[in-house]
């Protein structure tokens, strides 16, 4: 299982607001329920799943701004693909939380 951090950046919009694109991207992600886990953050979206599915999802969300007639979209993708042990959004958070607890106890 891999985790991607993806940001879709619509270029040439009439307004600085991009929430309409973000909302539709979240709907696309919801359509993959059962295949991926995702989490919206203030600056990007984290998606967890099998790498082939993630690439399919990324392609689909990259297309969203084009549906609105935009001529240019930049998509930033960062992939964390750890294969020596299972790594999930939740397990990564728990690992950091455990270390923070150790620091408090010291």
Residue, then its C-alpha position, 0 to 999 in steps of 0.5 A: x500500500x502506498x500513500x500519495x500527497x497530491x495537489x491539483x492546481x487550476x491555472x487561469x481561473x477567474x477567481x483566486x478561490x479554488x474550492x469548487x475544484x477541490x469539492x469536485x475532486x473530493x466527490x471523485x475520491x469518494x467514488x473510489x470508496x473501498x479502494x482508497x482512503x483519503x483525507x483533505x488537508x488545507x493544502x493538499x489531499x492525502x490518498x492511501x491505496x494500491x499504487x495502480x489504483x492511486x495512479x488511476x485516481x490521480x489521473x481522474x482528479x487531474x482532469x477535474x479543472x479541465x471539465x470547467x474549460x480551463x486550459x492548464x492544470x499543474x498537479x504535484x504528486x509525492x509518493x510514499x511507497x514503503x514495501x518492507x512493512x505496512x504503512x498507512x496514514x493511521x500507522x504513521x500518525x500513531x508512530x509519531x504520537x508514540x514518540x511524543x508520549x515517550x518524550x513526555x515520560x522522559 
